[in-house]
Amino acid sequence: MLRGTRLLGGVTTALLVALAACAPVEDDDGVATDPDTEDEAEATEDAADAELDEDATFRYAYTISPGRFDPHLSATPFDLTTLAVTYDRLIHRSLEAEPIPGLAEDWEFVDDDTALELSIREGVTFHDGEPLDADAVAANIERALTVEGSTAAASLGAIDEVTVEDDMTVRLDFDGPGGHIPLALSDRAGMMISPEAFDNEDLDQQPVGAGMYEVVEYRQDDVTVFEPYEDYWDPEAINISRFEIHVMPDEQTRLNAMRDGQIDATFLDHYQWDEAEGQGLNVEGVVTLAHYAMGFNRSTEPFDDVRVRQAINHAIDRDALIEGVLFGHGEPAVQPFPEGHWAHNPDVTDRYPYDPERAQELLEEAGYEEGELEFELINPGLDLHTRTAEAVQAQLEEIGVTADIRTVETVQAPDIFYGQEQGDAVVGPNSGPADPSILIQQGYMPGFFNPGDHVVDEVAELHTAAMEPPTVEERSEAFQPLIEAITEEALAVYLFHDIQPNAWTDRVVGFNLAQGPRQPEFRGVGIRAEE
């Protein structure tokens, strides 16, 4: 996968990376090709020059254990950090969030873009030794579409038929626009499980993928231990003999553990940035595709009224949130995609300026006098979520709106708000799915992540149009009116894109963030040999 210096949202992250090979991207016809970029060369040289301890253990600290080890049933973005280690994806992503080859060596839209043909990489096997061929890929996509409780089905919904063309070629025929499918296959929907393990009762404790590492020990709320898969198709991506993800919910505990040599890398809370640098640790921040927002149940009062949703948007002082919640490490947001991303619309950045008077006017137009509007706000419970919820609560109080915060366990929040449809709104991070249309599909079209299935017809029509073109360049143009409509309808309160601080010791090489929910990219990570 592509590595190098990243520029997204005005923030540069220069992290050492190991490259397996020159990273392919798509050409204008939607066919995978191999570029030759200066950034890649610089990153490769940095990592290649390091003398690595191949017997080392790399220890990473995270906040929670995975909710599921089954990628087709996983419902929370917090699972991705662990899932991506043991399950490889058909398609990977570049630092610019564009699709590049993974288990599929290349792909091509055919028959006037009504189908996608995937060429599967030869010689790949699952952790149980079974071959990863066209039959296995087809079985995985069928399962992702049909297994009961699938959280991947919505992102693959355009697929009408899956056909095995030959031993290493799979054809996906669409019954609607399918331009988003390559990037959808770079996320959980494209993670490959050994078909022999589909019915394993212990799949959620003993995953069987085709990724870099195999799970050898899993202790919930404590640690997940991995060892390299000896037959992994890209051996240069593995530079260590053991990989551990430790569960440490408290951010100070994580920082202390790294300072004391118990772990090698983690992500920090924003207030710890200066403290970590003062302790001699490497700290960098990056704006990922994740963002913080307040989502509504738009099918019931009070948020079935667009004027109420617009009022809440105007009541939020995003700059104050960034200073108070993120300690200055963030960017204000009124749309889901940050500046620099191909789906970002630069014309809507000033749509909802902080304007309490306008907020009160809109509430009065909707029939709410000052002090009359009260709603329940679900808070997923981690420290940053809680700070955000309390700050939003305080700002809404200034316009006479009461947000009653109900704090729940982080892993239970999706089921409580989306599944059981409890609460009127929820605050927290959105994972920033691999393809922008997945976020639109999940949040604003009928489905699990849209309680009550509230849909705006114009948004639905523009969303369909934005999924039609096969190339990123064409889709970027199609996304502009879609983002315009989403912000005009105030379908959510986008709060900020946080600049997530990540820290690692001097011995770590190849630690890099991917385009996910503050999700590290562990390909090529290694530990320098002791001098």
KEDO-307261 format. One line per 4 residues: their letters; for each residue x negated, y, z negated of C-alpha. Coordinates in Angstrom, 3 decimals. Example, Ala and Ser with C-alpha at 12.3 -4.5 7.8 and 13.67 -1.06 7.14 Angstrom:
2
as> -12.300/-4.500/-7.800 ~ -13.670/-1.060/-7.140
This chain:
531
mlrg> 0.000/0.000/0.000 ~ -0.993/3.562/0.612 ~ -2.848/5.316/-2.165 ~ -4.468/8.688/-2.545
trll> -3.838/12.244/-3.600 ~ -0.176/12.974/-3.959 ~ 1.516/16.318/-3.378 ~ 5.200/16.307/-4.227
ggvt> 7.212/19.153/-5.681 ~ 4.157/21.372/-5.822 ~ 2.310/19.105/-8.250 ~ -0.860/17.310/-7.189
tall> -1.820/13.991/-8.746 ~ -5.320/12.805/-7.957 ~ -5.714/9.340/-9.412 ~ -8.282/6.629/-8.669
vala> -6.854/3.806/-6.617 ~ -7.961/0.528/-5.071 ~ -6.754/-0.181/-1.549 ~ -6.217/-3.566/-0.068
acap> -6.094/-2.180/3.437 ~ -5.115/0.838/5.486 ~ -1.429/1.476/4.778 ~ 1.052/1.136/7.623
vedd> 3.923/3.564/8.214 ~ 6.649/3.810/10.837 ~ 6.277/5.499/14.164 ~ 9.026/7.570/15.775
dgva> 10.718/4.430/17.094 ~ 11.024/2.859/13.655 ~ 8.240/0.324/14.244 ~ 5.565/-0.209/11.594
tdpd> 2.073/0.967/12.561 ~ -1.275/1.572/10.848 ~ -2.452/5.130/10.176 ~ -5.950/6.319/9.344
tede> -5.813/9.187/6.898 ~ -8.464/11.109/4.992 ~ -6.567/10.679/1.719 ~ -6.668/6.896/2.062
aeat> -10.387/6.903/2.804 ~ -11.129/9.058/-0.219 ~ -9.036/6.878/-2.497 ~ -10.622/3.693/-1.194
edaa> -14.118/5.050/-1.742 ~ -13.340/6.138/-5.309 ~ -12.068/2.701/-6.313 ~ -14.604/0.708/-4.338
dael> -17.496/2.513/-6.025 ~ -16.366/1.421/-9.494 ~ -18.028/-1.628/-11.022 ~ -15.098/-3.614/-12.424
deda> -14.805/-6.165/-15.217 ~ -12.870/-8.901/-13.443 ~ -12.348/-10.761/-16.737 ~ -10.692/-7.746/-18.361
tfry> -7.166/-7.382/-19.710 ~ -5.210/-4.289/-18.705 ~ -2.747/-3.243/-21.425 ~ 0.087/-0.865/-20.636
ayti> 2.601/0.474/-23.168 ~ 6.264/0.980/-22.266 ~ 9.365/1.932/-24.229 ~ 11.652/-1.099/-23.931
spgr> 11.728/-4.701/-22.778 ~ 13.370/-5.465/-19.443 ~ 17.134/-5.890/-19.674 ~ 17.054/-8.505/-16.905
fdph> 14.338/-10.423/-15.049 ~ 16.755/-11.040/-12.178 ~ 16.305/-8.136/-9.722 ~ 19.694/-8.696/-8.082
lsat> 21.455/-8.319/-11.443 ~ 19.277/-5.688/-13.111 ~ 21.363/-2.584/-13.882 ~ 18.806/-0.207/-15.360
pfdl> 15.804/1.585/-13.834 ~ 13.816/0.739/-16.961 ~ 13.457/-2.819/-15.632 ~ 11.523/-1.755/-12.547
ttla> 8.152/-1.376/-14.264 ~ 8.164/-5.069/-15.137 ~ 10.052/-6.395/-12.110 ~ 7.654/-4.858/-9.580
vtyd> 4.720/-6.717/-11.131 ~ 6.119/-10.214/-10.631 ~ 8.446/-9.732/-7.646 ~ 7.022/-8.413/-4.395
rlih> 9.262/-6.505/-1.975 ~ 9.890/-6.948/1.711 ~ 8.958/-3.327/2.316 ~ 6.742/-1.047/0.245
rsle> 6.650/2.766/0.038 ~ 3.997/5.322/0.845 ~ 3.190/8.238/-1.429 ~ 5.498/10.292/0.784
aepi> 8.385/7.900/-0.038 ~ 8.432/6.435/3.469 ~ 8.701/2.688/4.250 ~ 5.506/0.737/4.879
pgla> 4.907/-3.033/5.294 ~ 4.981/-5.415/2.366 ~ 6.170/-9.004/2.649 ~ 7.578/-7.929/6.012
edwe> 4.628/-7.068/8.244 ~ 6.762/-4.937/10.518 ~ 10.370/-4.256/11.510 ~ 12.271/-2.749/14.386
fvdd> 15.767/-1.381/14.943 ~ 17.339/-3.077/17.969 ~ 20.534/-2.999/20.029 ~ 21.098/0.742/19.717
dtal> 20.198/0.684/16.024 ~ 22.984/-1.753/15.147 ~ 20.543/-4.356/13.818 ~ 17.137/-4.625/12.167
elsi> 14.603/-7.348/12.889 ~ 12.036/-8.153/10.180 ~ 8.794/-10.006/10.895 ~ 7.800/-11.867/7.728
regv> 4.154/-12.041/6.679 ~ 2.635/-15.468/7.311 ~ 1.098/-17.589/4.564 ~ 2.971/-16.106/1.585
tfhd> 4.178/-18.416/-1.183 ~ 6.272/-18.002/-4.303 ~ 4.895/-18.685/-7.764 ~ 6.387/-22.189/-7.631
gepl> 4.466/-22.923/-4.409 ~ 7.515/-22.700/-2.124 ~ 6.915/-20.879/1.178 ~ 8.252/-17.382/1.705
dada> 9.620/-17.677/5.223 ~ 12.624/-16.433/7.157 ~ 14.928/-18.947/5.444 ~ 13.861/-17.733/2.002
vaan> 14.300/-14.083/2.963 ~ 17.735/-14.706/4.429 ~ 18.774/-16.612/1.294 ~ 17.636/-13.721/-0.906
iera> 19.535/-11.097/1.071 ~ 22.661/-13.263/1.069 ~ 22.340/-13.690/-2.690 ~ 21.798/-9.963/-3.275
ltve> 24.992/-9.313/-1.310 ~ 27.176/-11.961/-2.913 ~ 25.988/-13.034/-6.369 ~ 28.545/-12.140/-9.029
gsta> 27.587/-8.907/-10.774 ~ 25.077/-7.885/-8.103 ~ 23.692/-4.399/-8.559 ~ 21.864/-4.628/-5.227
aasl> 24.906/-5.253/-3.031 ~ 25.902/-1.604/-2.677 ~ 22.553/-0.595/-1.189 ~ 22.783/-3.439/1.352
gaid> 26.459/-2.946/2.106 ~ 25.885/-2.115/5.780 ~ 24.642/-5.657/6.435 ~ 27.348/-7.752/8.079
evtv> 25.358/-10.802/9.117 ~ 21.954/-12.303/8.287 ~ 20.406/-14.502/10.973 ~ 17.205/-16.569/10.952
eddm> 15.770/-15.943/14.429 ~ 12.754/-18.211/13.953 ~ 10.495/-19.385/11.127 ~ 9.208/-15.877/10.375
tvrl> 11.858/-13.532/11.810 ~ 15.091/-12.371/10.177 ~ 17.757/-10.298/11.899 ~ 20.153/-8.082/9.934
dfdg> 23.268/-7.007/11.863 ~ 25.175/-3.985/10.581 ~ 28.871/-3.203/10.478 ~ 28.110/0.460/9.853
pggh> 25.149/2.865/9.714 ~ 21.970/1.083/8.620 ~ 19.194/3.650/8.801 ~ 18.697/3.347/5.040
ipla> 18.079/-0.409/4.987 ~ 14.237/-0.349/5.254 ~ 13.913/1.804/2.142 ~ 16.660/-0.158/0.397
lsdr> 14.455/-3.227/0.892 ~ 11.592/-1.442/-0.877 ~ 13.551/-1.527/-4.145 ~ 15.223/-4.278/-6.168
agmm> 17.319/-5.349/-3.172 ~ 14.102/-6.285/-1.365 ~ 12.504/-8.203/-4.242 ~ 12.147/-11.849/-3.292
ispe> 13.055/-14.671/-5.695 ~ 12.166/-18.261/-4.921 ~ 15.424/-19.819/-3.669 ~ 14.549/-22.905/-5.708
afdn> 14.929/-20.728/-8.833 ~ 18.270/-19.101/-7.967 ~ 20.152/-21.379/-10.356 ~ 17.508/-21.571/-13.088
edld> 19.156/-20.987/-16.455 ~ 15.964/-19.320/-17.703 ~ 15.436/-17.007/-14.713 ~ 15.904/-13.980/-16.994
qqpv> 12.987/-15.159/-19.138 ~ 10.876/-16.980/-16.533 ~ 11.008/-15.073/-13.218 ~ 9.820/-16.867/-10.080
gagm> 8.743/-14.277/-7.542 ~ 5.981/-13.742/-5.005 ~ 4.281/-10.814/-6.731 ~ 0.752/-10.134/-7.924
yevv> 1.295/-11.580/-11.398 ~ 3.170/-14.432/-13.042 ~ 4.853/-14.144/-16.451 ~ 3.096/-16.496/-18.873
eyrq> 4.609/-15.168/-22.101 ~ 7.654/-13.035/-22.897 ~ 8.529/-11.809/-26.364 ~ 11.480/-9.445/-26.244
ddvt> 10.839/-6.020/-27.799 ~ 7.170/-6.954/-28.200 ~ 5.110/-7.890/-25.126 ~ 5.243/-9.421/-21.660
vfep> 2.035/-11.157/-20.615 ~ 1.072/-11.772/-16.984 ~ -1.736/-13.612/-15.259 ~ -2.739/-13.195/-11.604
yedy> -1.023/-15.378/-9.028 ~ -3.990/-17.110/-7.432 ~ -2.370/-17.397/-4.000 ~ -1.128/-13.804/-3.768
wdpe> -1.287/-12.629/-0.153 ~ -3.266/-9.451/-0.986 ~ -6.045/-10.543/-3.393 ~ -7.741/-7.133/-3.330
aini> -4.715/-5.723/-5.199 ~ -5.717/-7.775/-8.277 ~ -8.794/-6.721/-10.250 ~ -8.063/-8.079/-13.735
srfe> -7.585/-11.493/-15.324 ~ -4.677/-10.605/-17.607 ~ -2.011/-7.901/-17.675 ~ 0.120/-6.988/-20.685
ihvm> 3.092/-4.650/-21.028 ~ 3.591/-3.786/-24.701 ~ 6.874/-2.395/-26.023 ~ 6.310/0.781/-28.050
pdeq> 9.449/2.964/-28.202 ~ 7.794/5.739/-30.202 ~ 5.642/8.110/-28.144 ~ 3.253/8.910/-31.003
trln> 2.698/5.209/-31.567 ~ 1.754/4.848/-27.893 ~ -0.691/7.752/-28.024 ~ -2.288/6.501/-31.249
amrd> -2.605/2.991/-29.802 ~ -4.448/4.309/-26.768 ~ -6.700/6.508/-28.847 ~ -7.531/3.495/-31.061
gqid> -8.277/1.225/-28.083 ~ -5.220/-1.018/-28.463 ~ -3.838/-0.100/-25.020 ~ -5.346/1.315/-21.839
atfl> -2.573/3.448/-20.318 ~ 0.936/4.717/-20.945 ~ 3.239/7.620/-20.298 ~ 3.606/10.359/-22.888
dhyq> 6.168/12.858/-24.036 ~ 5.630/16.332/-22.681 ~ 4.606/17.886/-25.994 ~ 1.678/15.440/-26.236
wdea> -0.105/16.645/-23.101 ~ -2.611/18.953/-24.808 ~ -3.095/16.593/-27.740 ~ -4.004/13.690/-25.451
egqg> -6.459/15.789/-23.445 ~ -7.998/16.972/-26.701 ~ -8.660/13.342/-27.604 ~ -10.610/12.840/-24.387
lnve> -7.925/10.945/-22.484 ~ -7.129/11.433/-18.806 ~ -3.727/13.084/-18.370 ~ -1.975/13.835/-15.083
gvvt> 1.603/14.734/-14.244 ~ 3.679/14.108/-11.151 ~ 7.159/14.967/-9.988 ~ 8.729/11.657/-8.980
lahy> 12.095/11.030/-7.354 ~ 13.592/10.568/-10.809 ~ 15.559/13.489/-12.168 ~ 17.596/14.298/-15.259
amgf> 21.268/15.088/-14.833 ~ 24.643/15.083/-16.520 ~ 27.002/12.775/-14.668 ~ 30.778/12.994/-14.911
nrst> 33.736/10.678/-14.864 ~ 35.316/12.754/-12.117 ~ 38.502/10.686/-11.976 ~ 39.933/11.984/-15.271
epfd> 40.332/15.323/-17.053 ~ 38.529/17.616/-17.484 ~ 35.987/16.761/-14.769 ~ 38.499/15.904/-12.047
dvrv> 38.634/19.689/-11.473 ~ 35.784/21.055/-9.329 ~ 36.049/24.410/-11.109 ~ 35.203/22.787/-14.434
rqai> 32.226/21.012/-12.885 ~ 31.021/24.281/-11.337 ~ 31.495/26.067/-14.651 ~ 29.296/23.566/-16.477
nhai> 26.618/24.042/-13.809 ~ 26.634/27.802/-14.286 ~ 26.460/27.385/-18.083 ~ 23.101/25.598/-17.947
drda> 19.915/27.634/-18.310 ~ 17.565/25.220/-16.583 ~ 14.437/27.286/-17.203 ~ 15.210/27.284/-20.922
lieg> 15.703/23.515/-20.824 ~ 12.306/23.050/-19.230 ~ 10.598/25.214/-21.838 ~ 12.457/23.767/-24.820
vlfg> 12.777/20.121/-23.805 ~ 9.792/19.567/-21.505 ~ 7.419/22.127/-23.039 ~ 7.090/23.792/-19.659
hgep> 6.298/20.616/-17.691 ~ 9.155/20.469/-15.199 ~ 10.992/22.025/-12.282 ~ 14.640/23.228/-12.315
avqp> 17.051/21.174/-10.241 ~ 20.442/21.786/-8.674 ~ 20.104/18.852/-6.239 ~ 18.816/15.300/-6.675
fpeg> 15.660/15.438/-4.521 ~ 12.628/17.577/-5.351 ~ 10.930/20.084/-3.112 ~ 8.614/18.233/-0.739
hwah> 10.886/15.222/-0.321 ~ 12.407/14.719/3.126 ~ 16.009/14.782/1.821 ~ 15.577/18.072/-0.074
npdv> 17.707/21.017/1.127 ~ 15.827/24.292/0.507 ~ 18.956/26.371/1.142 ~ 20.788/25.267/-2.027
tdry> 18.093/25.901/-4.638 ~ 19.919/28.974/-5.986 ~ 23.450/27.533/-5.866 ~ 24.049/27.614/-9.637
pydp> 22.143/30.424/-11.352 ~ 22.555/30.667/-15.100 ~ 25.703/32.780/-15.425 ~ 27.791/32.251/-18.605
eraq> 30.331/34.888/-17.563 ~ 30.988/33.146/-14.243 ~ 31.241/29.846/-16.110 ~ 33.947/31.237/-18.386
elle> 35.819/32.710/-15.419 ~ 35.892/29.330/-13.711 ~ 37.112/27.620/-16.887 ~ 39.925/30.148/-17.211
eagy> 40.882/29.551/-13.573 ~ 41.055/25.836/-14.409 ~ 43.347/26.555/-17.375 ~ 40.874/26.385/-20.267
eege> 40.604/29.306/-22.648 ~ 37.471/29.702/-24.757 ~ 37.204/26.902/-27.303 ~ 39.777/24.644/-25.640
lefe> 37.487/22.352/-23.653 ~ 36.020/19.391/-25.550 ~ 34.575/16.168/-24.146 ~ 32.496/13.126/-25.148
linp> 28.902/13.036/-23.885 ~ 27.172/9.630/-23.831 ~ 23.472/9.849/-24.769 ~ 21.214/6.830/-23.971
gldl> 19.240/7.365/-27.137 ~ 15.543/7.789/-26.318 ~ 13.865/10.933/-27.675 ~ 13.774/12.855/-24.391
htrt> 17.385/11.933/-23.646 ~ 18.444/13.110/-27.090 ~ 16.562/16.403/-26.824 ~ 18.165/16.989/-23.440
aeav> 21.670/16.149/-24.683 ~ 21.325/18.408/-27.721 ~ 19.981/21.292/-25.633 ~ 22.866/20.947/-23.164
qaql> 25.286/20.781/-26.082 ~ 23.894/24.034/-27.526 ~ 24.110/25.855/-24.185 ~ 27.708/24.759/-23.657
eeig> 28.624/26.009/-27.115 ~ 27.693/29.505/-25.918 ~ 30.632/29.450/-23.480 ~ 33.021/27.849/-25.971
vtad> 32.745/24.270/-24.692 ~ 32.272/21.423/-27.176 ~ 30.241/18.387/-26.100 ~ 30.603/15.624/-28.690
irtv> 27.407/13.571/-28.376 ~ 27.736/9.824/-28.787 ~ 24.328/8.177/-28.955 ~ 24.126/4.544/-27.806
etvq> 21.380/1.996/-27.200 ~ 19.500/2.863/-24.018 ~ 20.029/-0.505/-22.316 ~ 23.753/-0.437/-23.198
apdi> 24.446/3.040/-21.798 ~ 25.124/1.963/-18.164 ~ 27.688/-0.633/-19.209 ~ 29.375/1.696/-21.723
fygq> 29.780/4.660/-19.374 ~ 30.014/3.031/-15.950 ~ 31.255/-0.460/-16.728 ~ 33.660/0.179/-19.610
eqgd> 34.345/3.784/-18.525 ~ 33.943/5.122/-22.039 ~ 33.063/8.792/-22.491 ~ 33.624/11.756/-20.169
avvg> 30.013/12.417/-19.188 ~ 26.545/10.930/-19.574 ~ 23.158/12.612/-19.760 ~ 19.836/11.083/-18.872
pnsg> 17.482/10.126/-16.052 ~ 18.467/8.916/-12.635 ~ 15.949/6.506/-11.203 ~ 15.660/8.199/-7.835
padp> 16.369/5.112/-5.685 ~ 14.015/4.201/-2.883 ~ 16.362/5.581/-0.225 ~ 18.304/8.803/-0.935
sili> 21.484/7.349/0.500 ~ 21.468/4.703/-2.260 ~ 21.811/7.432/-4.875 ~ 24.699/8.968/-2.920
qqgy> 26.314/5.564/-2.428 ~ 26.038/4.622/-6.081 ~ 27.110/7.919/-7.595 ~ 29.655/9.298/-5.160
mpgf> 31.164/6.338/-3.292 ~ 33.347/3.599/-4.855 ~ 31.392/1.200/-7.032 ~ 29.962/0.405/-10.445
fnpg> 28.121/3.710/-10.916 ~ 31.173/5.828/-10.060 ~ 33.731/5.370/-12.862 ~ 37.221/5.781/-11.438
dhvv> 35.868/5.660/-7.851 ~ 36.251/9.404/-7.279 ~ 35.334/10.283/-3.678 ~ 35.238/13.576/-1.787
deva> 36.160/12.905/1.834 ~ 33.657/15.396/3.276 ~ 30.831/13.894/1.235 ~ 31.791/10.390/2.376
elht> 31.793/11.427/6.039 ~ 28.443/13.230/5.766 ~ 26.964/10.302/3.865 ~ 27.906/7.945/6.686
aame> 26.332/10.301/9.222 ~ 23.123/10.532/7.159 ~ 22.685/6.743/7.230 ~ 22.896/6.439/11.009
pptv> 19.507/7.669/12.324 ~ 16.676/5.129/12.194 ~ 13.788/7.535/11.508 ~ 13.000/9.670/8.479
eers> 12.693/12.791/10.621 ~ 16.208/12.405/12.045 ~ 17.685/11.472/8.695 ~ 16.140/14.534/7.064
eafq> 18.222/16.754/9.354 ~ 21.358/14.737/8.649 ~ 20.856/15.045/4.879 ~ 20.948/18.838/4.880
plie> 24.761/19.262/5.149 ~ 25.254/16.295/2.820 ~ 23.232/17.918/0.026 ~ 25.107/21.171/0.715
aite> 28.459/19.435/0.173 ~ 27.330/17.576/-2.956 ~ 26.143/20.757/-4.631 ~ 29.208/22.753/-3.559
eala> 31.466/20.090/-5.089 ~ 29.265/20.043/-8.224 ~ 29.471/16.255/-8.381 ~ 26.888/16.299/-11.188
vylf> 24.865/18.786/-13.209 ~ 21.311/18.342/-12.004 ~ 19.106/19.634/-14.803 ~ 15.434/19.207/-13.958
hdiq> 12.715/17.178/-12.315 ~ 10.324/16.489/-15.144 ~ 6.585/16.428/-14.612 ~ 5.936/13.173/-16.396
pnaw> 2.542/13.073/-18.174 ~ 0.652/9.817/-17.832 ~ -2.498/9.043/-19.787 ~ -5.239/6.472/-19.450
tdrv> -8.723/5.870/-20.783 ~ -11.944/6.429/-18.880 ~ -12.335/2.706/-18.278 ~ -9.155/2.479/-16.192
vgfn> -9.422/2.539/-12.392 ~ -6.555/2.526/-9.910 ~ -3.711/3.707/-12.111 ~ -1.172/5.533/-9.964
laqg> 2.457/6.565/-9.992 ~ 4.885/5.364/-7.354 ~ 8.023/7.114/-6.108 ~ 10.249/5.744/-8.833
prqp> 11.505/6.603/-12.291 ~ 8.073/7.441/-13.714 ~ 7.186/3.928/-12.543 ~ 3.446/3.192/-12.360
efrg> 2.007/1.434/-9.358 ~ -0.218/-1.352/-10.632 ~ -1.647/-2.485/-7.292 ~ -5.424/-2.286/-7.541
vgir> -5.554/-1.340/-11.210 ~ -8.758/-2.421/-12.918 ~ -11.067/-1.906/-15.904 ~ -14.603/-0.584/-15.497
aee> -17.350/-2.869/-16.685 ~ -19.135/-1.861/-19.865 ~ -22.470/-0.165/-19.172
